[in-house]
């Protein structure tokens, strides 16, 4: 299979909807995205997933977004806060709490 650009993968992530409670396709898309890399301007697409599913952890798949974003050498706090202002969500709250805990420890 030919490699796709991060933008193509992000378009699919932005349109993703679980089918019959199955989040596996999103997990595959995220793995593809991490291999391509993410820029600061693309973070909002990932946080929109949280906004679209504010009470979900995606059967654990949304943790891939949490861990993936946290591993990036990017300052994502302002984009995360903007997402929370638009639509409070479980996973964005988790991420913000983890950020604040890390600040307190350093």
N, C-alpha and C positions, 0 to 999 in steps of 0.2 A: 504494500500500500504506500502510495506517495505521501510524503510529509506535507502537512498543511500549515499555513501561516497561523500565528497566534490570533490574528484578526478573524480568520475563518472559524477557528475553534471557539473564540469568544462569542461569535454570532450564534453558534449552536448552543453554547451555554446560556446565552440570553433568552433563547427560545425553549429551553428544556422544560418539560413537564413530566413528572413521573407517571408511568403507566401502570395501573393496578398496584400502586405502592412500590413499584420497582425503581430504584434510584441508580441502578448499575450503569446506565448510559452516562449519567452525570459523572460518575466516578471515572469512567473511561475518558471522557472529555477533559476532566481535570488532569489526569495523568498525561494526556497529550499536551495540554497547556503548559504544565510545569516543564516538560522537555523542551518547549519552544521559548519559554521565558515570558515574563510579564513586565510591562512598563507602568510607571505611576498612573498614567492616563487610563489604563485598562482596569485598575482596581475597582472602579465603580460598577463594572459589569459583574464582578464577583460578589460585591456587596448587594447588588440588586437581587441575587438569588436569595439572600437572607430576607430581603424585603418582600419578595413574592411568597415566601414560605416562612412567615414570622414566628410560627409556633413549632417549627420542625427542626429536627437535626438530620433529616433525610436518611433515616435508618443508619445513621453514623457517617454518611457520605459528606455532610456539610462540615464535618471536622477536617476533611481534606482541604477545604478552603481556609479554615482557621490555621492549620499547621503550615500550609503552603505559603500563605501571605506572611505569617510570622517568620518564615525562613528567608524571605526576600530582604535584600539590603535596601529597603525603601521605608520612608516615613509615611505610614498609611493612616495615622491617627485622625487627621482632619477629614479625610475621605470617609473613614469609618463613622465619625461623628455626624457628618452630613447625612449618611445613610440612616443613622439612628433618628435624626431629626425628621426625615421623610417618613420612616416607618419603623417604629421600635420592633426589634426582633430578638429572639432568644440568643442566636449565635453571635450577633453583633454585640449584645450585652456581655456575653462571655468574653469576646475578644477585648472589649474595652476594659473589663475587669482584670484580665490578664496583663494588659498594658499598664494599667495603674499599679498593679502589684509589682510589676517589674521595675517601675519608676521608684517605688518606695524602697525596694531592695538595693537599688544602686546609689 
